[in-house]
Amino acid sequence: MAAAEARARQEKVKKFEEFVDRRLKPDLANAIKQRDKVFEQQKTFLDLKRNIQNLERNGVTSMRSMVNLGSEVYMQAEVPDTRHIFVDIGLGFHVEFTWQEALQFISVREARLARQIDEYTHLIASIKAQIKLVCEGIRELLQLPPETELSPRNTW
């Protein structure tokens, strides 16, 4: 009878470990990856905002620049009027904005990105809590004291 209980307990532990390895860990990795993408977008808009503010502050209305044509091939470009810029608004669409319009758009976009980061951060915390809960369940099934660390396979 004790052997059957031990086998049943081992099966439950195995199912919990598979759940963590096949479901929760990939979900966690994906959520972290998605949040990192949003952080990159946030940085891009912050850089654009700073550049626009520098152009405004310094009264720059025309400039010369090096433009990457692709494959690290650059060309010198002349921008005759910097007061209108094209901003990537997503899905491959670009909209021509004045500096003020661009700054307003960036403010709205930054608020949306901050909300997305918060959502992903909460999701990540939730997944980590689920992993910890499952690990605690495994620990109880194995009748280990709370201080006992599980093997590396069972940790995150």
DSSP file with accessible surface (Angstrom, degrees, kcal/mol):
  #  RESIDUE AA STRUCTURE BP1 BP2  ACC     N-H-->O    O-->H-N    N-H-->O    O-->H-N    TCO  KAPPA ALPHA  PHI   PSI    X-CA   Y-CA   Z-CA
    1    1 A M     >        0   0  183      0, 0.0     4,-2.1     0, 0.0     5,-0.2   0.000 360.0 360.0 360.0 -42.7    0.0    0.0    0.0
    2    2 A A  H  >  +     0   0   76      1,-0.2     4,-2.4     2,-0.2     5,-0.2   0.869 360.0  53.1 -64.4 -35.3    2.8    2.4    0.9
    3    3 A A  H  > S+     0   0   61      2,-0.2     4,-2.4     1,-0.2    -1,-0.2   0.901 108.0  50.0 -67.8 -38.6    4.5    1.7   -2.5
    4    4 A A  H  > S+     0   0   50      2,-0.2     4,-2.5     1,-0.2    -2,-0.2   0.908 111.5  48.5 -66.2 -40.5    1.3    2.5   -4.4
    5    5 A E  H  X S+     0   0  100     -4,-2.1     4,-2.6     2,-0.2    -2,-0.2   0.910 111.2  50.1 -64.5 -41.1    1.0    5.8   -2.5
    6    6 A A  H  X S+     0   0   45     -4,-2.4     4,-2.5     2,-0.2    -2,-0.2   0.906 111.5  48.7 -63.7 -41.0    4.6    6.6   -3.2
    7    7 A R  H  X S+     0   0  166     -4,-2.4     4,-2.3     2,-0.2    -2,-0.2   0.921 112.1  48.3 -65.2 -43.1    4.1    5.8   -6.9
    8    8 A A  H  X S+     0   0   52     -4,-2.5     4,-2.2     2,-0.2    -2,-0.2   0.910 111.9  50.1 -62.9 -41.0    0.9    8.0   -7.0
    9    9 A R  H  X S+     0   0   66     -4,-2.6     4,-2.6     1,-0.2    -2,-0.2   0.926 109.8  50.5 -63.7 -41.9    2.7   10.8   -5.3
   10   10 A Q  H  X S+     0   0  111     -4,-2.5     4,-2.6     1,-0.2    -2,-0.2   0.885 108.6  52.6 -64.6 -38.1    5.6   10.5   -7.8
   11   11 A E  H  X S+     0   0  101     -4,-2.3     4,-2.4     2,-0.2    -1,-0.2   0.915 110.0  48.0 -63.2 -43.0    3.1   10.7  -10.7
   12   12 A K  H  X S+     0   0  121     -4,-2.2     4,-2.6     2,-0.2    -2,-0.2   0.920 111.7  49.8 -62.6 -44.2    1.6   13.9   -9.2
   13   13 A V  H  X S+     0   0    7     -4,-2.6     4,-2.8     1,-0.2    -2,-0.2   0.931 110.5  50.5 -60.1 -43.7    5.1   15.4   -8.8
   14   14 A K  H  X S+     0   0  101     -4,-2.6     4,-2.6     1,-0.2    -2,-0.2   0.919 110.5  49.0 -61.4 -43.1    5.9   14.5  -12.4
   15   15 A K  H  X S+     0   0  136     -4,-2.4     4,-2.3     2,-0.2    -1,-0.2   0.910 112.1  48.5 -64.4 -41.2    2.7   16.1  -13.7
   16   16 A F  H  X S+     0   0   82     -4,-2.6     4,-2.4     2,-0.2    -2,-0.2   0.923 111.7  49.6 -63.7 -42.5    3.4   19.3  -11.6
   17   17 A E  H  X S+     0   0   29     -4,-2.8     4,-2.9     1,-0.2     5,-0.2   0.919 111.2  49.1 -62.9 -41.9    7.0   19.4  -12.9
   18   18 A E  H  X S+     0   0   59     -4,-2.6     4,-3.3     2,-0.2     5,-0.4   0.897 109.1  53.1 -64.3 -38.7    5.8   19.0  -16.5
   19   19 A F  H  X>S+     0   0   89     -4,-2.3     5,-1.9     2,-0.2     4,-1.9   0.930 112.8  43.9 -61.3 -44.1    3.2   21.7  -16.0
   20   20 A V  I  <>S+     0   0    3     -4,-2.4     5,-3.0     3,-0.2    -2,-0.2   0.953 120.0  41.4 -64.9 -47.5    5.9   24.1  -14.8
   21   21 A D  I  <5S+     0   0   45     -4,-2.9    -2,-0.2     1,-0.2    -1,-0.2   0.872 124.5  33.7 -70.8 -38.6    8.4   23.1  -17.5
   22   22 A R  I  <5S+     0   0  191     -4,-3.3    -1,-0.2    -5,-0.2    -3,-0.2   0.690 134.4  15.0 -94.0 -21.3    6.0   23.0  -20.4
   23   23 A R  I  X5S+     0   0  142     -4,-1.9     4,-2.0    -5,-0.4    -3,-0.2   0.747 124.0  39.7-117.6 -59.2    3.5   25.7  -19.6
   24   24 A L  I  ><S+     0   0    1     -5,-1.9     4,-2.6     2,-0.2     5,-0.2   0.926 114.7  48.8 -69.5 -45.1    4.5   28.2  -16.9
   25   25 A K  H  ><S+     0   0   59     -5,-3.0     4,-2.7    -6,-0.2     5,-0.2   0.932 114.1  45.7 -63.7 -45.0    8.2   28.6  -17.8
   26   26 A P  H  > S+     0   0   60      0, 0.0     4,-2.6     0, 0.0    -1,-0.2   0.910 113.1  51.4 -62.4 -38.8    7.5   29.2  -21.5
   27   27 A D  H  X S+     0   0   56     -4,-2.0     4,-2.5     2,-0.2    -2,-0.2   0.909 111.3  48.0 -61.2 -41.9    4.7   31.6  -20.5
   28   28 A L  H  X S+     0   0   18     -4,-2.6     4,-2.4     2,-0.2     5,-0.2   0.942 111.8  48.5 -63.8 -46.8    7.1   33.5  -18.2
   29   29 A A  H  X S+     0   0   59     -4,-2.7     4,-2.4     1,-0.2    -2,-0.2   0.904 112.9  48.8 -61.1 -41.3    9.8   33.7  -20.9
   30   30 A N  H  X S+     0   0   84     -4,-2.6     4,-2.7     2,-0.2    -1,-0.2   0.916 110.4  49.9 -65.4 -43.5    7.3   35.0  -23.4
   31   31 A A  H  X S+     0   0    2     -4,-2.5     4,-2.4     2,-0.2    -2,-0.2   0.912 112.0  48.2 -63.1 -40.6    5.9   37.6  -21.1
   32   32 A I  H  X S+     0   0   54     -4,-2.4     4,-2.5     2,-0.2    -2,-0.2   0.927 111.8  50.2 -65.1 -41.7    9.4   38.8  -20.3
   33   33 A K  H  X S+     0   0  123     -4,-2.4     4,-1.8    -5,-0.2    -2,-0.2   0.920 111.7  47.7 -62.4 -44.4   10.2   38.9  -24.0
   34   34 A Q  H  X S+     0   0   51     -4,-2.7     4,-1.8     2,-0.2    -1,-0.2   0.903 111.2  50.4 -64.9 -40.7    7.1   40.9  -24.8
   35   35 A R  H  X S+     0   0   55     -4,-2.4     4,-2.5     1,-0.2    -1,-0.2   0.912 107.7  53.9 -64.7 -39.1    7.7   43.4  -22.0
   36   36 A D  H  X S+     0   0   79     -4,-2.5     4,-2.1     1,-0.2    -1,-0.2   0.884 105.9  53.3 -62.0 -37.2   11.3   43.9  -23.3
   37   37 A K  H  X S+     0   0  102     -4,-1.8     4,-2.1     2,-0.2    -1,-0.2   0.908 108.9  48.8 -62.8 -40.9    9.9   44.8  -26.7
   38   38 A V  H  X S+     0   0    8     -4,-1.8     4,-2.7     1,-0.2    -2,-0.2   0.899 107.9  54.5 -66.8 -38.8    7.6   47.4  -25.1
   39   39 A F  H  X S+     0   0   80     -4,-2.5     4,-2.4     1,-0.2    -1,-0.2   0.909 107.8  50.8 -59.1 -40.5   10.6   48.8  -23.2
   40   40 A E  H  X S+     0   0  121     -4,-2.1     4,-2.3     2,-0.2    -2,-0.2   0.914 110.3  48.5 -63.6 -42.9   12.5   49.1  -26.6
   41   41 A Q  H  X S+     0   0   78     -4,-2.1     4,-2.3     2,-0.2     5,-0.2   0.917 110.3  52.1 -62.5 -41.5    9.5   51.0  -28.1
   42   42 A Q  H  X S+     0   0   60     -4,-2.7     4,-2.3     1,-0.2    -2,-0.2   0.917 109.4  49.3 -61.0 -43.0    9.4   53.2  -25.0
   43   43 A K  H  X S+     0   0  109     -4,-2.4     4,-2.7     1,-0.2    -1,-0.2   0.912 108.8  53.4 -63.8 -40.8   13.1   54.0  -25.4
   44   44 A T  H  X S+     0   0   86     -4,-2.3     4,-2.3     1,-0.2    -2,-0.2   0.930 111.3  45.0 -60.7 -45.2   12.6   54.8  -29.1
   45   45 A F  H  X S+     0   0   17     -4,-2.3     4,-2.6     2,-0.2    -1,-0.2   0.873 111.4  53.0 -69.2 -34.3    9.8   57.3  -28.3
   46   46 A L  H  X S+     0   0   60     -4,-2.3     4,-2.4    -5,-0.2    -2,-0.2   0.929 110.1  48.2 -64.7 -42.9   11.8   58.9  -25.5
   47   47 A D  H  X S+     0   0   53     -4,-2.7     4,-2.4     2,-0.2    -2,-0.2   0.915 111.9  49.5 -62.0 -43.5   14.8   59.4  -27.9
   48   48 A L  H  X S+     0   0   48     -4,-2.3     4,-2.6    -5,-0.2     5,-0.2   0.928 109.8  51.4 -61.8 -43.3   12.5   60.9  -30.5
   49   49 A K  H  X S+     0   0   54     -4,-2.6     4,-2.6     1,-0.2    -2,-0.2   0.931 110.9  48.0 -59.6 -46.0   11.0   63.2  -27.9
   50   50 A R  H  X S+     0   0  127     -4,-2.4     4,-2.5     1,-0.2    -1,-0.2   0.906 111.4  50.7 -61.7 -42.1   14.5   64.4  -26.8
   51   51 A N  H  X S+     0   0   95     -4,-2.4     4,-2.4     2,-0.2    -2,-0.2   0.917 111.2  47.4 -63.8 -43.3   15.6   65.0  -30.4
   52   52 A I  H  X S+     0   0    2     -4,-2.6     4,-2.7     2,-0.2    -2,-0.2   0.932 112.1  50.2 -63.0 -44.4   12.5   67.0  -31.2
   53   53 A Q  H  X S+     0   0   67     -4,-2.6     4,-2.9    -5,-0.2    -2,-0.2   0.897 110.6  50.2 -62.5 -38.1   13.0   69.1  -28.0
   54   54 A N  H  X S+     0   0   66     -4,-2.5     4,-2.3     2,-0.2     6,-0.2   0.908 110.1  49.8 -66.2 -40.7   16.6   69.7  -28.9
   55   55 A L  H  X>S+     0   0   34     -4,-2.4     5,-2.0     2,-0.2     4,-0.6   0.932 114.7  45.1 -61.5 -44.7   15.6   70.8  -32.4
   56   56 A E  H ><5S+     0   0   68     -4,-2.7     3,-0.9     2,-0.2    -2,-0.2   0.942 113.5  48.8 -62.5 -49.3   13.0   73.2  -30.9
   57   57 A R  H 3<5S+     0   0  162     -4,-2.9    -1,-0.2     1,-0.3    -2,-0.2   0.877 117.5  40.5 -61.5 -39.2   15.4   74.5  -28.2
   58   58 A N  H 3<5S-     0   0  114     -4,-2.3    -1,-0.3    -5,-0.2    -2,-0.2   0.436 106.0-124.8 -92.3  -0.6   18.2   75.2  -30.7
   59   59 A G  T <<5 +     0   0   50     -3,-0.9     2,-0.6    -4,-0.6    -3,-0.2   0.824  45.1 171.3  64.2  32.6   15.9   76.5  -33.5
   60   60 A V      < +     0   0   43     -5,-2.0    -1,-0.2    -6,-0.2     3,-0.1  -0.652  12.8 163.3 -80.2 118.0   17.2   74.0  -36.0
   61   61 A T        +     0   0   67     -2,-0.6    21,-2.2     1,-0.3    22,-0.4   0.521  66.9  22.8-112.2 -10.9   15.1   74.2  -39.2
   62   62 A S        +     0   0   60     19,-0.2     2,-0.3    20,-0.1    -1,-0.3  -0.981  67.7 165.9-148.1 157.4   17.4   72.4  -41.6
   63   63 A M  E     -A   79   0A  74     16,-2.0    16,-3.5    -2,-0.3     2,-0.4  -0.990  31.1-121.8-163.8 165.3   20.2   69.9  -41.2
   64   64 A R  E     +A   78   0A 142     -2,-0.3     2,-0.3    14,-0.2    14,-0.2  -0.920  36.6 171.4-113.7 144.5   22.5   67.4  -42.8
   65   65 A S  E     -A   77   0A  46     12,-2.8    12,-3.7    -2,-0.4     2,-0.5  -0.963  35.9-114.0-149.3 160.5   22.6   63.8  -41.7
   66   66 A M  E     -A   76   0A 110     -2,-0.3     2,-0.5    10,-0.2    10,-0.2  -0.886  33.3-159.9 -97.9 129.9   23.9   60.4  -42.5
   67   67 A V  E     -A   75   0A  63      8,-3.1     8,-1.9    -2,-0.5     2,-0.7  -0.938  16.1-130.3-116.3 129.9   21.1   57.9  -43.4
   68   68 A N  E     -A   74   0A  68     -2,-0.5     6,-0.2     6,-0.2     3,-0.1  -0.685  18.5-172.4 -78.1 116.5   21.5   54.1  -43.2
   69   69 A L  E     -     0   0A 109      4,-3.8    -1,-0.2    -2,-0.7     5,-0.1   0.581  57.8 -78.5 -84.4 -10.3   20.3   52.8  -46.5
   70   70 A G  E >  S+A   73   0A  34      3,-0.6     3,-1.6    -3,-0.0    -1,-0.3  -0.328 111.6  47.7 122.5 151.6   20.6   49.2  -45.3
   71   71 A S  T 3  S-     0   0  122      1,-0.3     3,-0.1    -2,-0.1    -2,-0.0   0.845 130.5 -65.2  54.2  34.6   23.4   46.7  -44.8
   72   72 A E  T 3  S+     0   0  133      1,-0.2     2,-0.6    -4,-0.0    -1,-0.3   0.799  97.5 142.5  59.1  30.8   25.3   49.5  -43.0
   73   73 A V  E <   -A   70   0A  80     -3,-1.6    -4,-3.8     2,-0.0    -3,-0.6  -0.919  33.3-163.1 -99.5 121.8   25.6   51.5  -46.3
   74   74 A Y  E     -A   68   0A 117     -2,-0.6     2,-0.3    -6,-0.2    -6,-0.2  -0.770  13.2-171.2-111.2 155.0   25.2   55.2  -45.4
   75   75 A M  E     -A   67   0A 106     -8,-1.9    -8,-3.1    -2,-0.3     2,-0.3  -0.992  29.0-113.8-140.4 144.4   24.5   58.3  -47.5
   76   76 A Q  E     -A   66   0A 106     -2,-0.3     2,-0.4   -10,-0.2   -10,-0.2  -0.614  37.6-169.2 -79.1 135.3   24.6   61.9  -46.6
   77   77 A A  E     -A   65   0A  27    -12,-3.7   -12,-2.8    -2,-0.3     2,-0.5  -0.961  16.6-142.9-128.6 147.0   21.1   63.5  -46.7
   78   78 A E  E     -A   64   0A 112     -2,-0.4   -14,-0.2   -14,-0.2    -2,-0.0  -0.928   7.1-161.4-108.5 128.9   20.0   67.1  -46.5
   79   79 A V  E     -A   63   0A  51    -16,-3.5   -16,-2.0    -2,-0.5     3,-0.2  -0.910   6.2-174.2-109.2 103.1   16.8   67.9  -44.6
   80   80 A P  S    S+     0   0  104      0, 0.0     2,-0.4     0, 0.0    -1,-0.1   0.812  75.9  25.9 -71.9 -28.7   15.6   71.3  -45.8
   81   81 A D    >   +     0   0   57      3,-0.1     3,-0.6     1,-0.1   -19,-0.2  -0.874  56.7 175.3-139.7 105.9   12.8   71.7  -43.3
   82   82 A T  T 3   +     0   0    4    -21,-2.2   -20,-0.1    -2,-0.4    -1,-0.1   0.480  65.5  89.5 -86.6  -3.2   12.9   69.8  -39.9
   83   83 A R  T 3  S+     0   0  130    -22,-0.4    16,-0.8     1,-0.1     2,-0.4   0.669  88.0  51.7 -72.3 -13.6    9.7   71.4  -38.6
   84   84 A H  E <  S+B   98   0B  83     -3,-0.6     2,-0.3    14,-0.2    14,-0.2  -0.992  73.1 176.8-120.9 130.1    7.7   68.5  -40.1
   85   85 A I  E     -B   97   0B  32     12,-2.9    12,-3.4    -2,-0.4     2,-0.5  -0.908  28.3-124.4-130.7 156.4    8.7   65.0  -39.4
   86   86 A F  E     -B   96   0B 139     -2,-0.3     2,-0.4    10,-0.2    10,-0.2  -0.893  26.5-163.7-101.1 130.0    7.4   61.6  -40.2
   87   87 A V  E     -B   95   0B   3      8,-2.6     8,-2.3    -2,-0.5     2,-0.7  -0.943  22.2-124.0-118.4 132.5    6.6   59.3  -37.2
   88   88 A D  E     -B   94   0B  81     -2,-0.4     6,-0.3     6,-0.2     3,-0.1  -0.631  27.5-178.9 -72.3 114.5    6.1   55.6  -37.4
   89   89 A I  E     -     0   0B  61      4,-2.5    -1,-0.2    -2,-0.7     5,-0.1   0.413  51.3 -86.5 -98.2   1.5    2.7   55.1  -35.8
   90   90 A G  E >  S+B   93   0B  21      3,-0.8     3,-2.1    -3,-0.0    -1,-0.3  -0.258 102.7  57.4 113.9 159.8    2.7   51.3  -36.2
   91   91 A L  T 3  S-     0   0  169      1,-0.3     3,-0.1    -2,-0.1    -3,-0.0   0.762 127.7 -61.6  54.5  28.5    1.8   48.6  -38.7
   92   92 A G  T 3  S+     0   0   61      1,-0.3     2,-0.4     0, 0.0    -1,-0.3   0.556 103.4 131.5  80.2   8.0    4.2   50.2  -41.2
   93   93 A F  E <   -B   90   0B 134     -3,-2.1    -4,-2.5     2,-0.0    -3,-0.8  -0.778  36.9-166.2 -98.0 139.8    2.3   53.5  -41.3
   94   94 A H  E     -B   88   0B 109     -2,-0.4     2,-0.4    -6,-0.3    -6,-0.2  -0.969   3.0-160.3-122.9 139.0    4.1   56.9  -41.0
   95   95 A V  E     -B   87   0B  51     -8,-2.3    -8,-2.6    -2,-0.4     2,-0.5  -0.953  19.9-124.0-121.6 138.1    2.3   60.2  -40.4
   96   96 A E  E     +B   86   0B 101     -2,-0.4     2,-0.3   -10,-0.2   -10,-0.2  -0.697  39.3 175.7 -81.6 125.2    3.7   63.7  -41.0
   97   97 A F  E     -B   85   0B  30    -12,-3.4   -12,-2.9    -2,-0.5     2,-0.1  -0.932  31.5-125.3-126.3 152.4    3.6   65.8  -37.8
   98   98 A T  E  >  -B   84   0B  44     -2,-0.3     4,-2.8   -14,-0.2     5,-0.2  -0.439  47.0 -97.3 -77.8 171.2    4.7   69.2  -36.8
   99   99 A W  H  > S+     0   0   30    -16,-0.8     4,-2.5     1,-0.2     5,-0.2   0.931 126.0  47.0 -58.2 -45.4    7.0   69.2  -33.7
  100  100 A Q  H  > S+     0   0  100      2,-0.2     4,-2.2     1,-0.2    -1,-0.2   0.906 112.2  49.2 -65.9 -41.4    4.1   69.9  -31.4
  101  101 A E  H  > S+     0   0   90      2,-0.2     4,-2.6     1,-0.2    -1,-0.2   0.918 111.7  50.1 -62.5 -41.1    1.8   67.3  -32.9
  102  102 A A  H  X S+     0   0    0     -4,-2.8     4,-2.9     1,-0.2    -2,-0.2   0.919 109.5  50.5 -63.7 -43.2    4.6   64.8  -32.7
  103  103 A L  H  X S+     0   0   21     -4,-2.5     4,-2.2    -5,-0.2    -1,-0.2   0.892 111.1  49.0 -63.9 -38.0    5.2   65.6  -29.0
  104  104 A Q  H  X S+     0   0  130     -4,-2.2     4,-2.0     2,-0.2    -2,-0.2   0.930 112.4  47.8 -64.9 -44.2    1.4   65.2  -28.3
  105  105 A F  H  X S+     0   0   49     -4,-2.6     4,-2.7     1,-0.2    -2,-0.2   0.924 110.8  51.7 -61.2 -44.1    1.4   61.9  -30.1
  106  106 A I  H  X S+     0   0    0     -4,-2.9     4,-3.3     1,-0.2     5,-0.2   0.903 106.9  53.4 -61.7 -40.0    4.5   60.7  -28.2
  107  107 A S  H  X S+     0   0   61     -4,-2.2     4,-1.9     2,-0.2    -1,-0.2   0.929 111.5  45.2 -61.1 -43.8    2.8   61.6  -24.8
  108  108 A V  H  X S+     0   0  104     -4,-2.0     4,-2.0     1,-0.2    -2,-0.2   0.930 115.3  47.5 -64.7 -44.2   -0.2   59.6  -25.7
  109  109 A R  H  X S+     0   0   27     -4,-2.7     4,-2.8     1,-0.2    -2,-0.2   0.899 109.1  53.7 -66.0 -40.7    1.9   56.7  -26.9
  110  110 A E  H  X S+     0   0   35     -4,-3.3     4,-2.5     1,-0.2    -1,-0.2   0.900 108.3  50.3 -61.2 -40.1    4.2   56.8  -23.8
  111  111 A A  H  X S+     0   0   46     -4,-1.9     4,-2.0    -5,-0.2    -1,-0.2   0.920 111.8  47.7 -64.4 -41.9    1.2   56.6  -21.5
  112  112 A R  H  X S+     0   0  103     -4,-2.0     4,-2.2     2,-0.2    -2,-0.2   0.917 112.2  49.0 -65.0 -42.4   -0.1   53.5  -23.5
  113  113 A L  H  X S+     0   0    0     -4,-2.8     4,-2.6     1,-0.2    -2,-0.2   0.897 108.5  53.7 -65.1 -38.1    3.4   51.9  -23.4
  114  114 A A  H  X S+     0   0   38     -4,-2.5     4,-2.3     1,-0.2    -1,-0.2   0.905 108.8  49.6 -63.2 -39.7    3.6   52.5  -19.6
  115  115 A R  H  X S+     0   0  136     -4,-2.0     4,-2.5     2,-0.2    -1,-0.2   0.910 110.4  50.4 -64.1 -41.3    0.3   50.8  -19.1
  116  116 A Q  H  X S+     0   0   46     -4,-2.2     4,-2.7     2,-0.2     5,-0.2   0.909 109.1  51.0 -63.3 -42.1    1.5   47.8  -21.2
  117  117 A I  H  X S+     0   0   13     -4,-2.6     4,-2.7     1,-0.2    -2,-0.2   0.925 110.5  49.4 -61.1 -43.2    4.7   47.5  -19.2
  118  118 A D  H  X S+     0   0   92     -4,-2.3     4,-2.5     2,-0.2    -2,-0.2   0.917 110.8  50.2 -60.9 -43.6    2.6   47.5  -16.0
  119  119 A E  H  X S+     0   0  126     -4,-2.5     4,-2.3     1,-0.2    -2,-0.2   0.926 112.9  45.5 -61.9 -45.4    0.3   44.8  -17.4
  120  120 A Y  H  X S+     0   0   59     -4,-2.7     4,-2.9     2,-0.2    -1,-0.2   0.892 111.0  53.5 -65.9 -37.6    3.3   42.6  -18.4
  121  121 A T  H  X S+     0   0   54     -4,-2.7     4,-2.4    -5,-0.2    -2,-0.2   0.925 110.8  46.4 -63.2 -42.2    4.9   43.2  -15.0
  122  122 A H  H  X S+     0   0  135     -4,-2.5     4,-2.4     2,-0.2    -2,-0.2   0.902 112.6  50.6 -65.3 -40.5    1.8   42.0  -13.3
  123  123 A L  H  X S+     0   0   80     -4,-2.3     4,-2.6     2,-0.2    -2,-0.2   0.926 110.4  49.3 -62.3 -44.5    1.5   39.0  -15.6
  124  124 A I  H  X S+     0   0    7     -4,-2.9     4,-2.6     1,-0.2    -2,-0.2   0.928 111.6  48.8 -60.6 -45.6    5.2   38.1  -14.9
  125  125 A A  H  X S+     0   0   56     -4,-2.4     4,-2.3     1,-0.2    -1,-0.2   0.904 111.3  50.9 -61.4 -39.9    4.6   38.4  -11.1
  126  126 A S  H  X S+     0   0   54     -4,-2.4     4,-2.3     2,-0.2    -2,-0.2   0.918 110.6  47.5 -64.5 -44.3    1.5   36.2  -11.5
  127  127 A I  H  X S+     0   0    8     -4,-2.6     4,-2.6     2,-0.2    -2,-0.2   0.924 111.7  50.7 -65.0 -41.7    3.3   33.5  -13.4
  128  128 A K  H  X S+     0   0   82     -4,-2.6     4,-2.5     1,-0.2    -1,-0.2   0.903 109.8  50.7 -62.4 -38.6    6.2   33.6  -10.9
  129  129 A A  H  X S+     0   0   61     -4,-2.3     4,-2.6     2,-0.2    -1,-0.2   0.902 109.5  50.7 -65.7 -39.3    3.6   33.2   -8.1
  130  130 A Q  H  X S+     0   0   80     -4,-2.3     4,-2.6     2,-0.2    -2,-0.2   0.910 110.2  49.6 -63.3 -41.9    2.0   30.2   -9.9
  131  131 A I  H  X S+     0   0    0     -4,-2.6     4,-2.7     2,-0.2    -2,-0.2   0.935 112.0  48.0 -61.2 -45.2    5.4   28.6  -10.3
  132  132 A K  H  X S+     0   0  126     -4,-2.5     4,-2.4     1,-0.2    -2,-0.2   0.913 110.9  51.4 -62.8 -41.1    6.2   29.1   -6.6
  133  133 A L  H  X S+     0   0  130     -4,-2.6     4,-2.2     2,-0.2    -2,-0.2   0.926 111.2  47.1 -62.2 -44.6    2.7   27.7   -5.7
  134  134 A V  H  X S+     0   0   21     -4,-2.6     4,-2.6     2,-0.2    -2,-0.2   0.918 111.2  51.9 -64.5 -40.9    3.3   24.6   -7.8
  135  135 A C  H  X S+     0   0   11     -4,-2.7     4,-2.6     1,-0.2    -1,-0.2   0.894 108.9  50.6 -62.8 -38.7    6.8   24.2   -6.3
  136  136 A E  H  X S+     0   0   65     -4,-2.4     4,-2.4     2,-0.2    -1,-0.2   0.894 109.0  51.9 -64.4 -39.1    5.3   24.4   -2.8
  137  137 A G  H  X S+     0   0   22     -4,-2.2     4,-2.6     2,-0.2    -2,-0.2   0.913 110.2  48.3 -62.2 -41.9    2.7   21.8   -3.8
  138  138 A I  H  X S+     0   0    1     -4,-2.6     4,-2.4     2,-0.2    -2,-0.2   0.929 109.9  52.6 -62.3 -43.8    5.6   19.5   -5.0
  139  139 A R  H  <>S+     0   0   30     -4,-2.6     5,-2.6     1,-0.2     4,-0.3   0.909 110.9  46.8 -59.9 -42.5    7.4   20.2   -1.7
  140  140 A E  H ><5S+     0   0  146     -4,-2.4     3,-1.1     3,-0.2    -1,-0.2   0.907 110.5  52.3 -67.1 -41.3    4.3   19.1    0.3
  141  141 A L  H 3<5S+     0   0   35     -4,-2.6    -1,-0.2     1,-0.3    -2,-0.2   0.879 112.5  45.0 -60.8 -39.0    3.8   16.0   -1.9
  142  142 A L  T 3<5S-     0   0   58     -4,-2.4    -1,-0.3    -5,-0.2    -2,-0.2   0.474 110.7-128.2 -81.2  -4.0    7.4   15.0   -1.2
  143  143 A Q  T < 5 +     0   0  138     -3,-1.1    -3,-0.2    -4,-0.3    -2,-0.1   0.893  51.8 158.6  55.6  45.9    6.9   15.9    2.5
  144  144 A L      < -     0   0   61     -5,-2.6    -1,-0.2    -6,-0.1    -2,-0.1  -0.744  47.0-104.6 -95.0 147.6    9.9   18.1    2.5
  145  145 A P    >   -     0   0   62      0, 0.0     3,-1.8     0, 0.0    -1,-0.1  -0.337  35.8-108.0 -66.2 155.1   10.4   20.8    5.1
  146  146 A P  T 3  S+     0   0   94      0, 0.0    -7,-0.0     0, 0.0    -2,-0.0   0.779 117.0  57.7 -56.9 -28.3    9.8   24.4    3.9
  147  147 A E  T 3  S+     0   0  156      2,-0.1     2,-0.2     0, 0.0    -3,-0.0   0.689  81.7 105.7 -77.6 -17.5   13.5   25.3    4.0
  148  148 A T    <   -     0   0   47     -3,-1.8     2,-0.3     1,-0.1    -4,-0.1  -0.466  67.5-137.2 -69.6 128.7   14.5   22.4    1.6
  149  149 A E        -     0   0  165     -2,-0.2     2,-0.1     1,-0.1    -2,-0.1  -0.638  14.8-128.7 -84.5 142.9   15.4   23.6   -1.8
  150  150 A L        -     0   0   16     -2,-0.3    -1,-0.1     1,-0.2     5,-0.0  -0.418  40.1 -80.2 -81.9 165.9   14.0   21.7   -4.8
  151  151 A S    >   -     0   0   61      1,-0.1     3,-2.0    -2,-0.1     4,-0.3  -0.204  47.7-101.6 -61.9 159.3   16.4   20.5   -7.5
  152  152 A P  G >  S+     0   0  112      0, 0.0     3,-1.4     0, 0.0    -1,-0.1   0.802 120.1  66.5 -54.4 -29.5   17.4   23.1  -10.2
  153  153 A R  G 3  S+     0   0  126      1,-0.3    -2,-0.1     3,-0.0    -3,-0.0   0.841 102.8  46.8 -61.7 -29.7   14.8   21.6  -12.6
  154  154 A N  G <  S+     0   0    8     -3,-2.0    -1,-0.3  -134,-0.0     2,-0.2   0.355 100.5  82.6 -96.4   4.3   12.0   22.7  -10.3
  155  155 A T    <         0   0   62     -3,-1.4    -4,-0.0    -4,-0.3   -23,-0.0  -0.668 360.0 360.0-106.1 166.7   13.2   26.3   -9.7
  156  156 A W              0   0  135     -2,-0.2    -1,-0.1   -28,-0.1    -3,-0.0   0.079 360.0 360.0-130.6 360.0   12.8   29.4  -11.8
